[in-house]
């Protein structure tokens, strides 16, 4: 998996029944003490992003930007989120004796969190999330009984340490704690339930917590949200946990949990709306009692070791919006589940299981379905015309099944006008690629994958009409003919894989004029596009945005002839280029040295001649390089990143010489060798070479 990057896109923490504060700002003057406290906070900042100009000396601070007072001239709220503030938080804000809400989130504040704020006798809501604050939370002093703090959000900072029984001791009114995305260690705390009878929200995702789930969490009678995903939690789900019957959101993804989901306990959590146990080691079947969770909206059991058929009782979960069971060992047919009972279903992900039979007709009743992934199973038959009823469908992956009649499939899918992502590869074996004017309606597609089908025919003309296409994979077929001249009319195409076919002719110069590959600047609208589901190339490599794909041309294992076009140097944005196993002749064009973003370059198994251009040493990001099995001559490059490539990258060129090869360079040849900075090693990162050799597209 790619590491998750956090941005300041905040969701509100539910106050869960606490009284809503009615904040009325009246035209009155705050006290000098409060004004000075605010100005001391301002003075402690290195960067105030213009706040000082807004807080003018002599002006009533109750009218300052981000300040709210009550009718008694007392500051009760400071809201300075998203202000671009940089520096430390001074304790002076603790002198605001009437302060009830403090929000400094989404800035660049660092240092510790002042104890005066956490132990305040007035603050009810404290939000310092998405900053760079640090320190050990367990060092905070015990507070006086009756401390009013209800909501504490310290997520997305650099806090460390453990949660001990003394952490926030005395916060009897605490309702919600969000400490996600820090570096907390130790075990999941349970003492908040004992200290605060109204404690309802505990979010600890993306930390370094370990140990097992403490049974004491079952004593949290008011707990409604428990999120501890992306930690190192192990063991099983304790029976006592199911005593927390108020739970609405139970989330433990990407941990080391194991065991089975007990049929005799899960039904007790009748208020659950979200159950996320994905990316663990759970086994067994989905229990029949899952059907008693009638309020369930999201069920995530992906990336586990679960098996068996889906229970028919799942049909009782009529509020389902997301059902994610991908990458397990589930089997059988889907007809036991009545998908027509799920009018709100938007996402159904069954990737990489052992489901068989035909697609149940009831799925076509899910009119709100946006993302449907059935790839990597054993479904068969032709697609039903009713698939066209899914007018909201944007993401469809049927790859690696046993579907037949590709012409019929495309005719049906053309009515799904909202399709942006379409995976059909690994089906329709040995059929013919349809090429006629009647296949249209795919004008909104970003990604089209019809690979590994052994289809005959040529690259079809109807693809030229896909004006928004960014990613095209037709690899692993038996396509013949030349690369069509219209290829550069796909102005947004950044990724083209037509490897492992029987394509012939020369590599056209039109391919060297692809708009998105000739410019290092990416069209702004591409950056905003997001797949409805992550696209998997392998279990550990996924893409969430089309623009994250490498800018690549994969032309290997065809029958191309002629030379590598000198115009190749125009593709300045190119990151991966693979033209191996063809019949190319002539030299490696010097212009290829202009591709300074290149990370993967594979020219192996051709009939290339001449020497390796010395300027290739300037491709500092090059991580994979292969010119083996050609007719190249002269010394191998040995400077900079070329020190890191194995001898196999140059093998099979009888007239090439250098260290590790059978032919050792003469003094004349050594004199002609390029003189790079041999002490420097540049290792490119980013594109994985796996993309060039994967035999199966995950989808």
C-alpha positions in Angstrom: 0.0 0.0 0.0 1.1 3.5 -0.6 1.5 5.4 2.7 -1.5 7.5 3.5 -0.8 11.3 3.3 -2.9 13.4 5.6 -4.2 16.8 4.6 -6.2 19.2 6.6 -9.6 18.2 5.5 -11.4 18.1 8.8 -14.5 16.3 9.8 -16.5 17.6 12.8 -16.2 15.6 16.0 -19.7 14.8 17.1 -20.6 16.5 20.4 -23.0 13.6 21.0 -25.8 15.3 22.9 -23.9 18.0 24.7 -25.6 21.3 24.9 -25.1 23.5 21.9 -23.3 26.8 22.8 -25.2 29.8 21.7 -22.5 32.3 20.9 -23.7 35.9 20.6 -21.2 38.6 19.7 -22.4 41.9 21.0 -20.8 45.3 20.4 -18.9 45.6 23.7 -15.3 46.0 24.8 -13.2 43.2 26.2 -11.0 43.8 29.2 -7.4 44.9 29.1 -6.3 41.6 30.6 -8.0 39.7 27.8 -6.6 42.0 25.1 -3.1 41.6 26.5 -3.5 37.8 26.7 -4.4 37.7 23.0 -1.6 40.0 22.0 0.9 37.9 24.0 -0.3 34.9 22.0 0.2 36.9 18.8 3.7 38.0 19.8 4.8 34.3 20.3 4.2 33.5 16.7 6.9 33.6 14.1 4.4 34.0 11.3 0.9 35.5 11.9 -0.1 35.6 8.2 -1.4 39.2 8.5 -3.4 38.6 11.7 -1.6 41.5 13.5 -3.0 43.9 11.0 -6.5 42.6 11.7 -5.9 42.9 15.4 -5.3 46.6 15.6 -4.2 48.2 18.8 -7.0 50.3 20.4 -9.8 48.4 18.6 -12.2 46.4 20.7 -10.8 42.9 20.8 -14.4 41.5 20.8 -14.5 42.7 17.2 -11.2 41.1 16.2 -11.0 38.4 13.5 -11.7 35.0 15.0 -12.7 36.3 18.5 -16.2 35.9 20.0 -17.4 37.6 23.2 -20.5 37.3 25.2 -22.7 40.1 26.6 -20.4 40.6 29.6 -17.4 41.6 27.5 -15.8 38.3 28.0 -13.9 36.3 25.3 -15.6 32.9 25.0 -14.3 31.7 21.7 -11.0 31.9 19.7 -11.3 30.4 16.2 -8.1 30.8 14.2 -8.1 27.6 12.1 -6.6 27.6 8.5 -4.8 30.9 9.3 -1.2 30.0 8.3 0.0 30.6 11.8 3.5 29.4 12.6 5.2 29.3 16.0 4.5 28.1 19.5 1.3 28.4 21.5 1.9 30.7 24.5 0.3 29.9 27.8 -1.3 33.4 27.8 -4.5 32.0 26.2 -5.1 30.3 29.5 -5.6 33.7 31.1 -8.8 34.1 29.2 -11.0 33.3 32.1 -14.2 32.9 30.1 -12.8 31.0 27.2 -15.0 28.0 26.2 -13.9 27.1 22.7 -10.4 27.3 21.3 -9.7 26.2 17.7 -6.1 26.5 16.4 -6.3 23.6 13.9 -4.7 23.4 10.5 -1.8 25.7 11.1 2.0 25.2 11.5 2.2 25.5 15.3 4.9 23.5 17.1 6.2 22.9 20.6 4.2 21.6 23.5 0.5 22.0 24.3 0.4 24.4 27.2 -0.9 22.8 30.4 -2.9 25.9 31.1 -5.2 25.1 28.2 -5.7 21.4 29.0 -6.3 22.1 32.7 -8.4 25.2 32.1 -11.5 25.7 34.3 -13.6 27.0 31.4 -12.5 25.5 28.1 -15.1 22.9 26.9 -13.8 22.4 23.3 -10.0 22.4 22.5 -9.0 21.7 18.9 -5.2 21.9 17.9 -5.3 19.2 15.2 -3.2 19.3 12.1 -0.2 21.1 13.5 3.3 20.0 14.5 2.8 19.9 18.3 4.8 17.4 20.3 5.4 16.1 23.8 4.1 13.3 26.0 0.5 13.6 26.9 1.0 11.6 30.0 3.1 14.4 31.5 0.0 16.6 31.8 -0.9 17.2 35.5 -4.0 15.9 37.3 -6.8 18.4 37.0 -9.3 19.5 39.6 -12.5 17.5 39.8 -15.2 18.8 37.5 -13.0 20.1 34.7 -15.4 21.2 31.9 -13.4 19.9 28.9 -15.7 17.9 26.7 -14.0 17.7 23.3 -10.2 17.4 22.9 -8.8 17.0 19.3 -5.0 16.7 19.2 -5.0 14.6 16.0 -2.4 14.9 13.2 0.5 16.2 15.4 3.7 14.7 16.7 2.7 13.7 20.2 4.4 10.6 21.7 4.2 8.6 24.9 1.6 6.3 26.4 -1.9 6.8 27.8 -1.7 6.0 31.5 -4.3 6.2 34.2 -3.1 9.7 35.0 -3.6 11.0 31.5 -6.1 13.7 31.6 -7.1 12.6 35.1 -10.1 14.5 36.4 -11.8 15.2 33.0 -15.1 14.1 34.3 -17.0 15.7 31.4 -14.9 14.4 28.5 -17.1 13.3 25.6 -14.7 13.0 22.7 -11.0 12.4 22.3 -9.3 12.4 18.9 -5.6 11.6 19.1 -5.2 10.0 15.7 -2.2 10.3 13.5 0.5 10.8 16.2 3.1 8.5 17.6 1.4 7.3 20.8 2.6 3.9 22.0 1.4 1.4 24.6 -2.0 0.0 24.9 -5.5 1.3 24.1 -6.6 3.3 27.2 -9.8 2.4 29.0 -9.7 4.8 32.0 -11.6 7.5 30.1 -14.7 5.4 30.5 -14.3 5.3 34.2 -13.5 8.9 34.7 -16.2 10.4 32.4 -19.6 8.7 32.4 -20.6 10.4 29.2 -17.4 9.4 27.2 -18.6 8.6 23.7 -15.8 9.1 21.1 -12.3 7.6 21.1 -10.2 7.9 17.9 -6.7 6.6 18.0 -6.0 5.7 14.4 -2.5 5.9 12.8 -0.4 5.6 16.0 2.0 2.9 17.3 -0.3 1.3 19.8 0.2 -2.4 20.5 -1.2 -5.2 22.7 -4.7 -6.6 22.7 -8.1 -4.9 22.8 -8.8 -4.4 26.5 -12.0 -6.0 27.7 -12.6 -2.9 29.8 -13.9 -1.1 26.7 -17.1 -3.0 27.2 -17.7 -0.9 30.3 -18.0 2.2 28.2 -21.8 2.3 28.2 -22.0 5.6 26.2 -19.2 4.8 23.8 -20.5 5.4 20.2 -17.3 5.8 18.2 -14.2 3.6 18.6 -11.6 4.0 15.9 -8.2 2.4 16.4 -7.2 1.5 12.9 -3.6 1.4 11.5 -1.8 0.4 14.7 -0.2 -2.9 15.9 -3.1 -4.3 17.9 -3.2 -8.1 18.0 -5.3 -10.8 19.5 -9.1 -11.4 19.1 -12.2 -9.3 19.6 -12.9 -9.8 23.4 -16.4 -11.0 24.2 -16.7 -8.1 26.7 -16.4 -5.5 23.8 -19.8 -6.4 22.7 -21.3 -5.1 25.9 -20.7 -1.6 24.6 -24.1 -1.7 23.0 -24.2 2.0 22.2 -21.4 1.6 19.6 -22.3 3.1 16.2 -18.8 3.1 14.6 -16.4 0.2 15.4 -13.2 0.4 13.4 -9.9 -1.6 13.7 -8.5 -1.8 10.1 -4.9 -2.7 9.4 -3.9 -4.3 12.6 -3.0 -7.9 13.5 -6.4 -9.1 14.8 -7.4 -12.6 14.3 -10.0 -15.2 15.2 -13.6 -15.4 14.1 -16.5 -13.0 14.3 -18.6 -14.7 16.9 -22.2 -15.3 15.9 -23.4 -15.2 19.5 -22.1 -11.7 20.3 -22.1 -9.5 17.2 -25.9 -9.0 17.2 -25.6 -7.2 20.5 -24.2 -4.2 18.7 -27.6 -3.4 17.1 -26.8 0.3 16.8 -23.7 -0.2 14.5 -23.7 1.9 11.4 -20.1 1.2 10.5 -18.1 -2.0 11.1 -14.5 -1.9 9.7 -12.3 -4.9 10.5 -10.4 -4.8 7.2 -6.7 -5.7 6.7 -6.4 -8.1 9.6 -6.2 -11.8 10.0 -9.8 -12.8 10.6 -10.9 -16.2 9.5 -14.2 -18.1 9.4 -17.5 -17.1 7.8 -19.7 -14.1 8.1 -22.1 -15.0 10.9 -25.8 -15.3 10.2 -26.5 -12.9 13.0 -25.0 -10.1 10.9 -28.6 -9.7 9.6 -29.7 -8.3 13.0 -27.5 -5.2 12.4 -30.3 -3.5 10.5 -28.8 -0.1 10.9 -25.5 -1.1 9.3 -24.4 1.3 6.5 -20.8 0.2 5.9 -19.3 -3.3 6.3 -15.5 -3.7 5.6 -14.0 -7.1 6.0 -11.4 -6.8 3.2 -7.9 -8.3 3.2 -8.6 -11.1 5.7 -8.7 -14.9 5.5 -12.5 -15.3 5.6 -14.3 -17.9 3.6 -17.6 -19.6 2.8 -20.8 -18.3 1.2 -22.4 -15.0 2.1 -25.3 -15.5 4.5 -28.8 -14.8 3.1 -29.5 -12.8 6.3 -27.2 -10.1 4.9 -30.2 -9.1 2.9 -31.7 -7.7 6.2 -29.1 -5.0 6.3 -31.3 -2.8 4.1 -29.4 0.4 4.9 -26.1 -0.8 3.4 -24.2 1.9 1.5 -20.8 0.1 1.3 -20.0 -3.6 1.2 -16.3 -4.3 1.0 -15.2 -8.0 1.1 -12.3 -7.9 -1.3 -9.3 -10.2 -1.1 -10.7 -13.1 1.0 -11.6 -16.6 0.2 -15.4 -16.2 0.0 -17.0 -18.6 -2.4 -20.3 -19.8 -3.8 -22.9 -17.9 -5.8 -24.3 -14.5 -4.8 -28.0 -15.4 -5.4 -28.6 -16.0 -1.7 -28.2 -12.3 -1.1 -31.1 -10.2 -2.3 -29.3 -7.0 -3.5 -32.6 -5.5 -4.3 -32.9 -4.9 -0.6 -30.1 -2.4 -0.8 -31.6 0.7 -2.4 -28.8 2.9 -1.0 -25.9 0.7 -2.0 -23.1 2.8 -3.6 -20.1 0.5 -3.4 -19.8 -3.2 -3.8 -16.3 -4.6 -3.8 -15.7 -8.3 -4.1 -12.3 -8.2 -5.7 -10.2 -11.4 -5.6 -12.4 -14.1 -4.0 -13.8 -17.4 -5.3 -17.3 -16.4 -6.1 -18.8 -18.2 -9.1 -21.9 -18.4 -11.2 -23.5 -15.5 -13.0 -24.0 -12.0 -11.7 -27.3 -12.0 -9.8 -30.0 -10.0 -11.5 -30.9 -8.3 -8.2 -27.7 -6.3 -8.3 -29.2 -4.4 -11.2 -31.8 -3.0 -8.9 -29.2 -1.0 -7.0 -29.8 2.2 -8.9 -27.5 4.3 -6.7 -24.5 2.0 -7.3 -21.4 4.0 -8.1 -18.6 1.5 -7.8 -18.9 -2.2 -8.7 -15.9 -4.5 -8.6 -16.3 -8.2 -9.2 -12.8 -8.8 -10.7 -10.6 -11.8 -9.7 -13.5 -14.3 -9.3 -15.1 -17.1 -11.3 -18.1 -15.4 -12.7 -19.1 -16.5 -16.2 -21.7 -15.9 -18.9 -22.6 -12.8 -20.9 -23.4 -9.5 -19.3 -27.0 -8.7 -18.8 -28.7 -5.9 -20.6 -30.0 -4.8 -17.2 -26.4 -3.6 -16.3 -27.4 -0.6 -18.3 -29.9 0.3 -15.6 -27.0 1.4 -13.3 -27.1 4.9 -14.5 -24.9 6.2 -11.6 -22.2 3.7 -12.2 -18.7 5.3 -12.5 -16.3 2.5 -11.6 -16.7 -1.0 -13.1 -14.2 -3.8 -12.8 -15.1 -7.2 -14.2 -11.4 -8.3 -14.9 -10.1 -11.8 -14.5 -13.4 -13.8 -14.7 -14.8 -15.9 -17.5 -17.2 -13.5 -19.2 -17.8 -13.9 -22.9 -19.0 -11.8 -25.9 -17.0 -8.6 -25.6 -19.0 -7.0 -28.4 -22.2 -7.5 -26.4 -20.5 -6.2 -23.2 -19.4 -3.0 -24.9 -22.8 -2.4 -26.5 -24.4 -2.7 -23.0 -21.9 -0.6 -21.2 -22.1 2.3 -23.7 -25.4 3.3 -22.0 -23.6 3.9 -18.7 -22.8 7.5 -19.5 -21.1 8.2 -16.1 -18.4 5.5 -16.5 -14.9 6.8 -15.8 -13.1 3.6 -14.9 -13.6 0.3 -16.8 -11.6 -2.9 -16.3 -12.6 -5.8 -18.7 -9.2 -7.6 -18.9 -8.8 -11.3 -18.4 -12.1 -12.2 -20.1 -13.5 -12.8 -23.6 -10.6 -15.2 -24.3 -9.6 -15.6 -28.0 -12.5 -13.4 -29.2 -12.1 -10.5 -31.7 -11.6 -6.9 -30.7 -14.7 -5.1 -32.0 -14.0 -2.2 -34.3 -17.0 -0.4 -35.6 -18.7 3.0 -35.4 -21.6 1.7 -33.2 -19.4 1.5 -30.1 -19.6 5.0 -28.6 -20.9 6.6 -25.4 -17.7 6.2 -23.4 -16.7 9.8 -23.7 -16.2 10.2 -19.9 -13.7 7.3 -19.5 -10.4 8.1 -17.7 -9.2 4.5 -17.6 -9.8 1.6 -20.1 -8.3 -1.8 -19.5 -8.9 -4.6 -21.9 -5.7 -6.6 -21.4 -4.8 -10.3 -21.2 -7.7 -11.5 -23.4 -5.8 -12.9 -26.4 -8.1 -10.8 -28.6 -7.3 -10.6 -32.3 -7.9 -7.6 -34.5 -6.4 -4.2 -34.5 -6.3 -1.3 -32.1 -9.9 -0.1 -32.6 -10.8 3.3 -34.0 -13.5 3.9 -31.4 -10.9 4.4 -28.8 -9.9 7.6 -30.6 -13.3 9.1 -29.5 -12.4 8.7 -25.8 -11.6 12.4 -25.3 -10.9 12.2 -21.6 -8.8 9.0 -21.6 -5.7 9.1 -19.4 -4.8 5.4 -19.0 -5.1 2.7 -21.7 -4.0 -0.9 -21.4 -4.4 -3.4 -24.2 -1.4 -5.6 -23.3 -1.5 -9.4 -23.5 -3.6 -9.7 -26.6 -3.0 -10.7 -30.2 -3.5 -7.4 -31.8 -2.0 -6.8 -35.2 -1.3 -3.9 -37.5 0.5 -0.6 -36.7 0.1 1.9 -33.9 -2.7 4.1 -35.3 -1.8 7.7 -36.4 -4.6 9.1 -34.3 -2.9 8.1 -31.1 -1.7 11.6 -30.3 -5.3 13.0 -30.5 -5.8 11.5 -27.0 -4.6 14.7 -25.4 -4.9 13.6 -21.8 -3.2 10.1 -22.2 -0.3 9.7 -19.8 -0.1 5.8 -19.7 -0.1 3.5 -22.7 0.5 -0.2 -22.4 0.2 -2.2 -25.7 3.0 -4.7 -24.8 2.7 -8.4 -25.5 0.8 -8.2 -28.8 1.7 -8.8 -32.5 1.9 -5.1 -33.6 4.1 -4.3 -36.5 5.6 -1.4 -38.4 7.7 1.4 -37.1 7.2 3.3 -33.9 5.3 6.3 -35.4 6.6 9.9 -34.8 3.0 10.8 -33.8 3.5 8.8 -30.7 6.4 11.1 -29.9 3.9 14.1 -29.8 1.6 12.9 -27.0 0.5 16.2 -25.4 0.7 15.0 -21.8 4.1 13.3 -22.3 5.8 16.2 -24.1 5.0 18.7 -21.3 6.3 18.4 -17.8 3.3 20.4 -16.7 0.2 18.4 -15.9 -3.2 19.6 -16.9 -4.8 21.0 -13.7 -8.1 19.1 -14.1 -6.3 15.8 -14.0 -5.0 16.4 -10.5 -8.6 16.7 -9.1 -9.8 13.3 -10.4 -10.0 10.5 -7.9 -10.9 6.8 -8.5 -14.1 5.7 -6.8 -12.1 2.7 -5.5 -8.3 2.3 -5.2 -6.9 0.6 -8.3 -4.6 -2.3 -7.5 -1.7 -3.4 -9.6 -0.6 -5.8 -6.9 -1.6 -6.2 -3.2 1.1 -3.7 -2.3 0.8 -1.2 -5.1 -2.4 0.8 -5.6 -3.4 4.1 -7.2 -6.1 6.4 -5.9 -5.8 9.1 -8.6 -5.2 8.6 -12.3 -2.5 11.3 -12.2 -0.5 9.0 -9.8 0.1 6.6 -12.6 3.6 6.8 -14.1 3.8 8.6 -17.4 4.7 5.6 -19.4 5.0 3.9 -22.8 5.1 0.1 -22.7 5.7 -1.2 -26.2 7.6 -4.4 -25.4 7.1 -7.9 -27.0 5.7 -6.9 -30.3 7.2 -6.9 -33.8 8.2 -3.3 -34.3 10.9 -2.6 -36.8 13.0 0.5 -37.8 14.8 2.8 -35.5 13.9 4.4 -32.2 12.6 7.8 -33.4 15.0 10.7 -32.7 11.9 12.6 -31.6 11.8 10.5 -28.5 13.6 13.4 -26.8 10.3 15.4 -26.9 8.7 13.2 -24.3 10.1 15.2 -21.4 7.5 14.0 -18.9 8.1 10.3 -19.6 9.1 8.2 -16.5 8.9 4.7 -17.9 9.9 3.5 -21.4 10.0 -0.2 -22.4 10.6 -1.2 -26.0 12.2 -4.6 -25.3 11.8 -7.8 -27.4 11.2 -6.1 -30.7 13.2 -5.9 -34.0 14.5 -2.4 -33.6 17.7 -1.4 -35.3 20.1 1.6 -35.4 21.6 3.5 -32.5 20.2 4.6 -29.2 19.3 8.2 -30.2 21.2 10.8 -28.2 18.0 12.8 -27.7 16.9 10.1 -25.2 19.2 11.8 -22.8 16.7 14.7 -22.7 14.3 12.6 -20.7 15.6 13.7 -17.3 12.6 12.4 -15.4 13.2 8.8 -16.6 13.2 6.1 -14.0 12.8 3.0 -16.1 14.4 2.5 -19.5 14.3 -1.0 -21.1 15.7 -1.3 -24.6 16.8 -5.0 -24.3 16.4 -7.8 -26.8 16.5 -5.8 -30.0 19.1 -5.3 -32.7 20.4 -1.9 -31.6 23.9 -0.9 -32.6 26.5 1.7 -31.7 27.6 2.9 -28.3 25.6 3.9 -25.2 25.3 7.7 -25.3 27.5 9.0 -22.5 24.9 11.7 -21.6 22.7 9.0 -20.2 24.6 9.5 -17.0 22.6 12.7 -16.6 19.4 10.7 -16.1 19.9 11.0 -12.4 16.5 9.3 -11.4 17.2 6.2 -13.5 16.5 3.2 -11.3 16.1 0.4 -13.9 18.2 0.2 -17.0 18.5 -2.7 -19.5 20.1 -2.8 -22.9 21.0 -6.5 -22.8 20.9 -8.7 -25.9 21.5 -6.1 -28.6 24.5 -5.4 -30.9 25.9 -2.5 -28.9 29.6 -1.9 -28.6 32.2 0.1 -26.7 32.6 0.5 -22.9 29.6 0.3 -20.5 28.8 3.4 -18.5 30.2 3.3 -15.0 29.6 6.7 -13.5 26.9 7.9 -11.1 23.8 5.7 -11.0 25.3 3.3 -13.5 27.4 2.0 -10.7 24.2 0.5 -9.3 23.1 -1.5 -12.3 23.9 -5.2 -12.5 26.1 -6.7 -15.3 23.0 -8.4 -16.6 21.8 -4.9 -17.8 24.6 -5.0 -20.4 24.9 -8.8 -21.1 24.5 -10.2 -24.6 26.3 -7.5 -26.4 29.5 -9.3 -27.7 31.3 -6.1 -28.7 30.6 -4.3 -25.4 33.4 -4.2 -22.8 33.8 -3.3 -19.2 34.0 -4.7 -15.6 32.1 -7.9 -15.2 31.7 -8.6 -18.9 33.6 -11.2 -20.9 35.2 -8.6 -23.0 37.6 -6.3 -21.1 38.2 -2.9 -22.5 41.5 -2.1 -24.2 43.4 1.0 -23.3 42.0 2.7 -26.4 38.5 1.8 -25.4 39.0 2.9 -21.8 40.2 6.2 -23.2 36.9 6.6 -25.0 34.9 5.7 -21.9 32.8 8.5 -20.3 34.3 10.0 -17.1 31.5 10.3 -14.7 31.6 11.1 -11.0 32.0 7.6 -9.8 31.6 8.4 -6.2 28.0 9.6 -6.7 25.1 7.2 -6.7 21.7 8.3 -7.7 18.9 5.8 -7.0 15.6 6.7 -8.6 12.4 6.1 -6.6 8.8 6.0 -7.6 7.8 3.6 -10.4 8.1 -0.1 -9.7 9.6 -2.3 -12.3 6.9 -4.8 -11.4 4.5 -2.8 -13.7 6.5 -3.9 -16.7 6.5 -7.6 -15.9 3.2 -8.2 -14.0 1.3 -11.1 -15.7 -2.0 -10.2 -14.1 -3.7 -6.9 -13.7 -5.3 -6.6 -10.3 -7.9 -4.0 -11.2 
